[in-house]
Amino acid sequence: MRRKRIKPGQLVDVRLTPQERDLILERTLIDDEMEGRLRGATPRGSNLVVQLTLDDVDDLAGHVAAEANHCSEPRVRRVLDGVYDRLASIEHTFTDEEGPAEAAVRESKPFTAKQGQYLAYIYYYTKIHGRPPAESDLQRFFRVTPPVVHQMIKTLDARGLIDRQPGAARSIRLRLTRAQLPDLE
């Protein structure tokens, strides 16, 4: 089955019943941002619809699967397994990975070794903490001054390697997949 290509960061609809949403909020260890999105889900008929990126869907699926695996209550486990199956179906229906045309463009604009280290750090920090690093986190890790970090973030943004919202804390989003990043040294 061919997966439908969507742009990185594009939102997809995730449908949940109010009971499923409440179960996720009560039982899983989702971060505050995801909790806010679930609490702000839009009612549609008897369901709630929350819009998430594929990365968010993957993250939520991991939390739901972890709770289902450790749950001793059969009814709760069945509900969580059902939610996980729907999230996995979304991940199998869509892809935001680049095709050959995007890869050719990316290959024509490689990043420097230092930029690669910043990108790898952003990736791992986000994966571990469930949110992007602040510029102060980058400053501490790389042992550089605030202007150096800020200039690097501006450069990565200008080169199209990250997306960010100037003035918004922790708004860095990678535009590359893990496979495109170097190992963090």
Helices and strands as residue ranges (DSSP letters): E 4-5, E 12-16, H 18-27, H 32-39, E 42-44, E 47-52, H 54-70, H 74-93, E 94-95, H 100-108, H 113-129, H 135-142, H 146-158, E 162-163, E 173-174, G 178-180
